[in-house]
Amino acid sequence: MKKINFRKIKFGANNSIVVVIAVVLAVLLVMAASAAETKFPALKIDVTDDSITKITDQTKTVLRALDETDTKIKLIALEGTGDLNSDVRDVLNQYDVLSDNITFETENYVKNALILQTYSISSDYADSTVIVTNEDDSKFRVIYSAQMWQQDSENSSSFLLETYVTNAIGYLMSDRIISVAMTTGHNESVTDTFIDELTAENISVTQVDLSTSGISEGCDLLMIIAPYSDFTQSEIDALDTYMSEGGNCLISLWATSEGVLPRLEAFMQEWGITYNHDIVLEQDMQYVINSTIFYAQTTDSEISRSISGSILAYMPGSLTLSEDDDEEGLYLTELLTTTSSGISIPLSEAQNLDASSEFDSDAYIIAAMAEHAVDNNLENLSHLVVTTTPYVFGADGETLQESRYGNKDFLLNMINYVTDNDAISVSVKKTRTTTTITLPQSQRSILSIALCVVFPLVIIIIGIAVWLKRRHL
């Protein structure tokens, strides 16, 4: 009969107990960390390179201002058959932690279909949708998951949730909503993306046909975006009346030939701004991106100073402007120009250029603003802003979504300046980049063999060797 090796049994039992204790402690530690993170979201640390869930100082400033008011705000995130997106949850949890006036909760729209009706949300787009609302649901904003992520390139996307949520909070805090009306009836170039970007900034956007209705009394800014046909005299009269009462107007024009927009051009000239029928080219190559895009030069004006990124302008879509401020009470300001190496070419000659053509270089104006004191009252100014390409203000919409450019800042600065608006508006864009490693077929084969065959065999051999060495303990 073989003698029982109590030493071996004791050694094995001790090892087993140590392993069991280690596993139990690890499980308990994970459970405790998970519970602490749920109860105290501020304990979670974003250690990722992109830090897309970390709340910025801009938002913290807004939340401090919110806590000084009586406004109570709810953040409601919708989830259905699947769990709420973890990035969305992490961001909204921080709002709850950082402000005493904000509560965050999740709602299952499958179990509670009434919530979709309350906020007019389609079930097709409900997953991870966020609702920012006040206590009685009298004011709210809906942020769809499709709006939160913007695809910048094949391997890069930006997370915009903080921008939408913080601006929605600003909307709920403010008693004033900027009202923008866009003219129709002249084949204007306005994209849905452009309107969406304005709406995201707490701006109410409507459309108006001046041939059938007047400009509403509450309109803060009238936008005329790249019309292809002229305004009638009755429409110009309505525009004159609106401006004489302290209205504000933005006109962005395409490159058009002389005689296409005579009445609209005459209206601009009354404000000291002449639309020259020539195209501008930037010759300083450090500001030229390609044959159709260049960076505009900002001036030291209230609108264009302190812009974080370069402003994209288009050529030959951009035309030049001239200013004449001889009229008393009229003040003109250059907003954007070319460098001193810019040249302008009359449209009539643009089709017949050759290598021998020469033109004078100068810093040509491509955006300007005219201000006029209503009834000689300097406290009540009417503003006309003119640009020679709608893309300066991101009328395509896509330019506004590019945080590296300053076009959106330029647009918002202009709106806030002419409407004398100090409402909350932030722009936070965090980029996540995915790196894809592409290997040649030969290297992929070698890597596959190493991972699937060599490494497992090495581990098995090491295991057998250890077992053989220790089997008699």
Buried (B, 14 or more C-beta within 10 A) or exposed (E): EEEEEEEEEEEEEEEEEEEEEEEEEEEEEEEEEEEEBEEEBEEBEBEEEBEBBBBBEBBBEBBEBBEEEEBBBBBBBBBBEEEBBEBBBBBBBBBBBBBEBBBBEBBEBEEEEEBBEEBEBEEEBBBBBBBBBBEEEEBBBBBBBEBBBBEBEEEBBBBBBBBBBBBBBBBBBBEEBBBBBBBBBBEBBBBEBBBBBBBBBBBBBEBBEBBEEEBEEEBBBBBBBBBEEBBBEEBBEBBEEBBEEBBBBBBBBBBBEEEBBEEBBEBBEBBBBBBBBBBBBBBBEEBBBEEEBBBBBBBEBBBBEEBEBBBBBBBBBBBBBEBEBEEEBBBBBBBBBBBEBBBBBEBEEEEEEEEEEEBEBBBBBBBBBBBBBBEEEEEEBBBBBBBBBBBBBBBBBBBBBBBEBBBBBBBBBBBBBBBEBEBBBBBBBBBBEEEEEEEEEEEEEEEEEEEEEEEEEEEEEEEEEEEEEEEEE
